Amino acid sequence: MSKISRRSLLGYSGTAAAGAVLASSAASASASTVSGEAAAPVDFPPGTEFTGNTSIGPIDAAMTLTFTLRVDQAPAANDVTPLEVAEALSALAEARGWPPITFYGAPAPAPLN
């Protein structure tokens, strides 16, 4: 389920985009509740490209962030995960007034965070 409220989503992105996001959030939430457990996280291969989009509707501002991460043979204490990068980038954007960003990985277009 998305961390953003319906009210703030409508305020940021307009009704059509908000409806699409809310519908996808509701669909994924109902899919995980039907099975009784949360969906298993997707295992993305090293070097996967992740992309996230966000917008501030009332001022017609948009931002796209894309990143790849590859960590080879690092000890567990030094490992950096794509999820950590995605959450850090989203937190940075939120600190500047943008809505939270969900990153999607390719080739399997699945949400990372």
C-alpha positions as CSV (number, residue, x, y, z in Angstrom):
1,M,0.0,0.0,0.0
2,S,1.2,3.5,-0.8
3,K,2.6,5.7,2.0
4,I,0.7,8.7,0.5
5,S,-2.8,9.6,1.5
6,R,-5.6,9.9,-1.0
7,R,-6.1,13.6,-0.1
8,S,-2.5,14.6,-0.7
9,L,-2.2,12.5,-3.9
10,L,-5.2,14.3,-5.3
11,G,-3.7,17.6,-4.4
12,Y,-0.4,16.8,-6.0
13,S,-1.2,15.0,-9.3
14,G,-4.8,15.6,-10.5
15,T,-7.7,13.3,-10.6
16,A,-6.8,11.1,-13.5
17,A,-3.3,10.3,-12.3
18,A,-4.5,10.0,-8.8
19,G,-7.2,7.5,-9.8
20,A,-4.7,5.4,-11.7
21,V,-2.3,5.3,-8.8
22,L,-5.0,4.6,-6.2
23,A,-6.4,1.8,-8.4
24,S,-3.0,0.2,-8.7
25,S,-2.4,0.5,-5.0
26,A,-5.8,-1.0,-4.2
27,A,-5.2,-3.8,-6.7
28,S,-1.9,-4.7,-5.2
29,A,-3.2,-4.4,-1.6
30,S,-6.2,-6.7,-2.4
31,A,-3.9,-9.2,-4.1
32,S,-1.8,-9.5,-1.0
33,T,-4.7,-9.7,1.3
34,V,-6.5,-12.4,-0.8
35,S,-3.5,-14.7,-0.5
36,G,-3.2,-13.8,3.2
37,E,0.4,-12.7,2.9
38,A,2.4,-9.9,1.3
39,A,3.7,-10.3,-2.2
40,A,7.3,-11.7,-2.3
41,P,9.9,-9.1,-3.3
42,V,11.2,-9.4,-6.8
43,D,14.9,-10.4,-7.0
44,F,16.4,-8.0,-9.4
45,P,19.8,-8.9,-11.0
46,P,22.9,-6.8,-10.4
47,G,23.0,-3.8,-12.7
48,T,19.2,-3.5,-13.1
49,E,18.0,-0.1,-14.1
50,F,15.4,1.5,-11.8
51,T,13.2,4.5,-12.7
52,G,10.8,6.5,-10.6
53,N,8.6,9.4,-11.6
54,T,6.8,12.0,-9.5
55,S,5.0,15.3,-10.1
56,I,3.7,18.3,-8.3
57,G,0.4,18.9,-10.3
58,P,-0.6,22.4,-9.2
59,I,2.7,23.9,-10.4
60,D,3.1,21.4,-13.4
61,A,6.5,20.2,-12.2
62,A,7.8,16.7,-12.9
63,M,10.9,14.7,-12.0
64,T,12.2,11.4,-13.3
65,L,15.0,9.6,-11.4
66,T,16.9,6.7,-12.9
67,F,19.7,4.6,-11.3
68,T,21.6,1.4,-11.5
69,L,23.6,-0.3,-8.8
70,R,26.1,-3.1,-9.0
71,V,28.0,-4.2,-5.9
72,D,30.4,-7.1,-6.4
73,Q,32.0,-9.3,-3.8
74,A,31.4,-6.8,-0.9
75,P,31.2,-8.0,2.7
76,A,27.7,-7.9,4.0
77,A,28.5,-4.9,6.2
78,N,29.5,-2.9,3.1
79,D,26.7,-4.0,0.8
80,V,24.4,-1.3,-0.5
81,T,21.0,-2.5,-1.9
82,P,18.9,-1.0,-4.6
83,L,16.1,-0.6,-2.0
84,E,18.3,1.5,0.2
85,V,19.2,3.7,-2.8
86,A,15.5,4.0,-3.8
87,E,14.4,4.9,-0.3
88,A,17.2,7.5,0.1
89,L,16.4,9.2,-3.3
90,S,12.7,9.2,-2.4
91,A,13.4,10.7,1.0
92,L,15.6,13.4,-0.6
93,A,12.8,14.3,-3.0
94,E,10.3,14.4,-0.2
95,A,12.5,16.7,1.8
96,R,12.3,19.1,-1.1
97,G,8.5,19.0,-1.3
98,W,8.0,16.2,-3.9
99,P,5.6,13.3,-3.3
100,P,7.2,9.9,-2.5
101,I,8.7,8.1,-5.5
102,T,8.2,4.4,-6.3
103,F,11.0,3.0,-8.4
104,Y,10.4,0.2,-10.9
105,G,13.0,-2.2,-12.2
106,A,13.4,-3.4,-15.7
107,P,13.5,-5.8,-17.4
108,A,10.8,-7.2,-15.0
109,P,8.7,-4.0,-14.5
110,A,8.0,-4.5,-10.9
111,P,8.0,-2.0,-8.0
112,L,11.2,-1.9,-5.9
113,N,9.9,0.1,-3.0
